[in-house]
Amino acid sequence: MDSLTQAALGAVMGELVLGRKLGWRGAAWGAFFGTLPDLDVIALPFLDAAAGIRWHRGLSHSILIMIMASLILARPVARCHRERGVKAVEAGWLIFWAWSTHVLIDCFTTYGTQIFEPFSDARVAMNVMFIVDPLFTLPLLIGLWMALRLPRDSWRRRRVMGISVCVSSLYVMVGFAMQSWAENEISRHMKNDLLDAELVQVAPSSFNTILWRGLIETKEGYYLTYWSPFDGEQGAAYDYIEKKCEIMNSYEGTAELDALKWFSRRHWVARKGKDGRSVFIDMRFTEIRDPRSGILQPIFQWHLERAESGSVSVPMERPTGLDYAGAGVLIWERIWGGQERWEAVKEF
């Protein structure tokens, strides 16, 4: 999830564990430890391209490091507040809950989190939340704002925090229920449309858990389809994206391409960029339907280029000049079942 959400969630955990003893400082410690795992990005400039792709949400998000950090850092944090009677075990629980909820909420997204490092590089991704979702974050922020205005020993302060956590947790549960509903409906449409393909992912579209994206794989490409509970009885629509994996043949066997295949869980397509570079596109992530260009714009894409020395550069580049406001309007229309303008935007 985004940094604001992680800090807010950590602050809530800090308030619940040590707010009574530390007041706002408990929330501050929680926000710090709730953000700390994502500081692994500091190491990216010192890693080669392949290692950098594998690094983020890796070791710093593992269960092992989470537990070790809670044990090792508990005593130093407790010493900082011994005059307030903070015990090492309480500080350890603050660190654990702030860190573990960060990792857990990351697992709910599509990006993937390597919680089993260093024993396995398998990435856990449940695909029930978009990487930025205000409806999950807002209850936490509102709860914090209300709680921190109350005396630290007030029972209402605990109650406000508990309610905010319950509301956000309920939203996640709704996401799981919506995902199951969407998967059933997309599978039913596939059978009716006689698609000889495999449904490999059902994930939410941008900033909501109402409109869901189905990724369907065939030997030669992928179908994209969207479903909303407001679609009624209208049939499903599909965008077909050809794989064109042969574009990457010259990079086969390189550590960079192997890392990208691993990151994408082998759900990717390739294109030739206007500048001649080979473009690797991760199909797991939702694309932007840009009404300005009239073309689907993939967000997670890497542009590969081989230097004269033989080294391969793989910068991740976002499309520029997009009409984000217009794309947001299209999402809003599609949530309520409007497909005409949505389907007018064509595949890349």
C-alpha positions in Angstrom: 0.0 0.0 0.0 1.0 3.7 -0.2 3.1 5.3 2.5 0.3 7.3 4.0 -1.8 4.2 4.6 1.1 2.4 6.1 2.0 5.2 8.5 -1.7 5.6 9.5 -2.1 1.9 10.1 1.1 1.8 12.2 0.1 4.9 14.2 -3.2 3.2 15.0 -1.4 0.1 16.2 1.0 2.3 18.3 -1.9 4.1 19.8 -3.7 0.9 20.7 -0.7 -0.7 22.3 1.0 2.2 24.1 -1.3 5.2 23.7 -2.4 5.1 27.3 1.2 5.4 28.6 2.8 7.5 25.8 0.0 9.6 24.4 0.8 10.8 20.9 4.3 9.3 21.1 2.8 5.9 20.9 1.2 6.8 17.6 4.5 8.4 16.4 6.4 5.2 17.2 3.8 3.1 15.4 3.9 5.3 12.3 7.7 5.0 12.3 7.7 1.2 12.5 4.8 1.0 10.2 6.8 2.9 7.5 10.2 1.3 8.2 9.8 -1.8 6.0 9.4 0.3 2.9 12.7 2.1 3.5 14.2 -0.9 1.7 14.0 1.4 -1.3 17.1 3.3 0.1 19.2 0.4 -1.1 17.9 0.4 -4.7 20.6 2.9 -6.1 23.3 0.5 -4.9 21.8 -2.6 -6.5 22.0 -3.8 -10.1 18.8 -3.8 -12.2 18.0 -7.5 -11.6 18.6 -7.3 -7.9 16.6 -4.1 -7.6 13.5 -5.8 -9.1 13.7 -8.6 -6.6 14.6 -6.4 -3.6 11.5 -4.2 -2.8 9.0 -5.9 -0.5 11.6 -8.6 0.0 13.6 -9.3 3.2 12.4 -6.2 5.1 8.8 -7.6 4.7 9.6 -11.2 5.9 8.2 -12.8 8.9 11.7 -13.6 10.2 12.9 -10.0 10.1 9.6 -8.8 11.6 10.0 -11.1 14.6 13.8 -10.3 15.0 13.2 -6.6 14.8 10.5 -6.8 17.5 12.9 -8.7 19.8 16.0 -6.6 19.2 14.5 -3.2 19.1 12.0 -3.6 22.0 14.5 -2.8 24.8 16.0 0.3 23.2 12.5 1.7 22.6 11.4 0.9 26.2 14.5 2.7 27.5 13.5 5.8 25.8 10.3 5.9 27.9 11.2 4.1 31.1 10.1 7.1 33.1 6.5 6.4 31.8 6.8 2.7 32.9 7.0 1.3 29.4 8.2 -2.4 29.5 10.3 -4.1 26.8 7.5 -6.6 26.1 5.0 -3.7 25.5 7.5 -2.0 23.1 8.1 -5.3 21.4 4.3 -5.7 20.8 4.1 -2.2 19.4 6.9 -2.9 16.9 5.4 -6.3 16.0 1.9 -5.0 15.4 3.0 -2.0 13.4 5.4 -4.0 11.3 3.1 -7.1 10.8 0.0 -5.1 9.8 2.2 -3.3 7.2 3.2 -6.6 5.7 -0.4 -8.0 5.9 -2.0 -5.1 4.1 0.7 -5.4 1.4 -0.2 -9.0 1.0 -3.8 -8.0 0.1 -2.6 -6.1 -3.0 -1.5 -7.3 -6.4 2.2 -6.3 -6.1 3.3 -9.3 -4.0 5.2 -9.6 -0.7 8.0 -12.0 0.0 7.0 -12.9 3.6 9.1 -16.2 3.5 12.5 -14.6 2.8 15.3 -15.7 3.1 14.0 -19.2 2.8 11.8 -18.6 -0.3 11.3 -15.8 -2.8 7.6 -16.7 -3.3 5.4 -13.6 -3.4 2.1 -13.5 -1.6 -0.5 -11.4 -3.4 -4.2 -11.9 -2.6 -5.5 -9.2 -5.1 -8.3 -7.9 -2.9 -7.2 -4.2 -2.7 -5.8 -1.7 -5.1 -2.4 -0.3 -3.9 -4.0 3.0 -3.1 -7.5 2.9 -1.6 -8.9 5.9 0.2 -11.9 4.0 1.6 -9.5 1.8 3.6 -7.3 4.7 4.7 -9.8 7.4 5.6 -11.3 5.6 8.7 -7.8 5.2 10.1 -7.0 8.9 9.6 -10.3 10.1 11.0 -10.0 7.8 14.0 -6.5 9.0 14.7 -7.5 12.7 14.4 -10.4 12.2 16.8 -8.4 10.0 19.3 -5.4 12.2 19.6 -7.6 15.1 20.6 -8.8 13.2 23.7 -6.9 12.7 27.0 -4.6 9.7 26.7 -6.2 7.9 29.6 -9.7 8.4 28.2 -11.7 5.2 27.5 -13.3 7.0 24.5 -9.9 7.2 22.9 -9.5 3.4 22.9 -13.1 3.1 21.6 -12.5 5.5 18.7 -9.4 3.6 17.7 -11.2 0.3 17.9 -14.0 1.5 15.7 -11.7 2.8 13.1 -9.8 -0.5 12.9 -13.1 -2.4 12.7 -14.4 -0.2 9.9 -11.2 -0.6 7.8 -11.2 -4.4 8.6 -14.8 -4.6 7.5 -13.8 -2.9 4.2 -11.2 -5.6 3.6 -13.7 -8.3 4.3 -16.1 -6.7 1.8 -13.1 -6.8 -0.7 -12.8 -10.6 -0.2 -16.5 -11.1 -0.7 -16.6 -8.9 -3.8 -13.6 -10.7 -5.3 -15.3 -14.1 -4.9 -18.5 -12.7 -6.5 -16.6 -11.2 -9.3 -14.7 -14.4 -10.0 -17.9 -16.4 -10.1 -19.5 -13.9 -12.5 -16.5 -13.6 -14.8 -16.2 -17.4 -14.9 -19.9 -17.7 -15.8 -19.5 -15.2 -18.6 -16.4 -17.1 -19.9 -18.5 -20.4 -20.1 -21.3 -18.6 -21.9 -18.9 -17.0 -24.4 -17.1 -20.3 -24.9 -13.6 -18.8 -24.2 -11.0 -21.6 -24.4 -8.7 -19.9 -21.8 -7.8 -19.8 -18.2 -8.9 -17.2 -15.7 -5.5 -16.4 -13.9 -6.4 -13.3 -11.9 -9.4 -11.3 -10.5 -8.3 -8.0 -9.0 -9.9 -4.6 -8.2 -9.7 -1.7 -10.6 -8.1 1.6 -9.4 -9.2 3.0 -6.0 -12.2 0.8 -5.4 -13.5 -2.7 -4.7 -16.7 -2.5 -6.8 -15.3 -2.7 -10.4 -13.1 -5.9 -10.9 -10.7 -6.8 -13.6 -10.4 -10.4 -14.9 -7.1 -11.5 -16.6 -7.7 -14.5 -18.9 -4.8 -16.2 -20.5 -4.5 -18.1 -23.8 -1.5 -19.6 -25.5 -1.0 -16.5 -27.7 -2.3 -13.7 -25.5 -4.6 -12.4 -22.8 -8.2 -11.3 -22.6 -9.1 -8.4 -20.3 -12.6 -8.1 -19.0 -14.3 -6.0 -16.3 -17.3 -6.8 -14.1 -19.4 -4.6 -11.7 -22.5 -5.7 -9.7 -24.3 -2.9 -11.6 -23.7 -4.5 -15.0 -27.2 -6.1 -14.9 -27.7 -8.7 -17.6 -25.5 -7.1 -20.3 -22.9 -9.4 -21.7 -19.2 -9.3 -20.9 -16.8 -7.4 -23.2 -13.2 -8.4 -23.8 -10.0 -6.7 -24.9 -7.5 -9.1 -26.5 -3.8 -8.4 -25.9 -1.4 -10.4 -28.0 1.7 -11.6 -26.1 4.4 -11.0 -28.7 7.0 -12.6 -26.4 9.4 -13.1 -29.3 10.3 -9.4 -29.0 12.3 -10.3 -25.9 14.2 -13.2 -27.6 17.5 -11.2 -27.7 17.3 -10.8 -23.9 16.6 -14.5 -23.1 19.0 -15.8 -20.4 19.8 -12.4 -19.0 19.4 -11.8 -15.2 17.2 -8.7 -15.9 14.6 -10.5 -18.0 14.6 -13.5 -15.6 13.9 -11.1 -12.8 11.0 -9.4 -14.7 9.5 -12.8 -15.5 9.7 -13.7 -11.8 8.2 -10.5 -10.7 5.3 -10.7 -13.2 4.6 -14.3 -12.3 5.1 -14.9 -16.0 2.0 -12.9 -16.9 3.6 -10.5 -19.3 3.5 -9.2 -22.9 6.1 -7.4 -25.0 6.0 -4.5 -27.4 8.4 -2.4 -29.4 8.6 1.1 -28.2 8.7 4.2 -30.5 12.3 4.6 -29.6 13.2 1.1 -30.7 13.6 -0.3 -27.1 11.9 -3.5 -26.1 9.0 -3.0 -23.7 8.1 -5.6 -21.0 4.6 -5.1 -19.7 3.3 -6.8 -16.5 -0.2 -7.9 -17.2 -1.2 -8.3 -13.5 -1.6 -4.6 -13.0 -4.6 -2.6 -14.1 -4.0 -0.3 -17.1 -5.2 3.3 -17.6 -8.0 3.8 -20.1 -6.8 7.1 -21.5 -9.6 8.9 -23.4 -7.2 11.4 -24.8 -5.2 8.8 -26.8 -8.0 6.3 -27.0 -5.6 3.5 -26.1 -5.1 1.4 -23.0 -1.9 2.6 -21.2 -0.1 -0.1 -19.2 1.4 1.3 -16.0 3.9 -1.3 -15.0 6.3 -1.4 -17.9 10.1 -1.7 -18.3 12.1 -0.6 -21.3 15.0 -2.9 -22.0 18.1 -1.7 -23.9 21.5 -3.4 -24.3 24.6 -1.2 -24.2 27.7 -1.7 -26.4 29.4 -3.2 -23.3 26.7 -5.9 -23.3 25.0 -4.7 -20.0 21.2 -4.4 -20.0 19.4 -1.4 -18.6 15.8 -1.9 -17.5 14.3 1.4 -16.4 10.7 1.4 -15.3 8.9 4.1 -17.2 5.4 5.4 -16.8 3.4 6.7 -19.8 3.3 10.5 -19.9 0.6 13.0 -20.9 -2.3 10.9 -19.8 -5.7 12.3 -19.1 -6.1 11.0 -15.5 -9.2 13.0 -14.8 -10.9 11.6 -17.9 -9.7 8.1 -17.0 -11.3 8.6 -13.5 -14.6 9.6 -15.1 -14.5 6.4 -17.3 -14.0 4.3 -14.2 -16.9 6.0 -12.4 -19.1 5.4 -15.4 -18.0 1.8 -15.7 -18.7 1.1 -12.0 -22.3 1.9 -12.7 -22.5 -0.3 -15.7 -21.7 2.2 -18.5 -19.7 0.3 -21.1 -20.0 2.4 -24.3 -17.2 4.9 -23.7 -15.2 2.4 -21.7 -15.0 -0.1 -24.6 -14.3 2.7 -27.1 -10.7 2.8 -25.7 -8.7 0.2 -27.6 -6.0 -2.2 -26.6 -2.3 -1.4 -27.1 
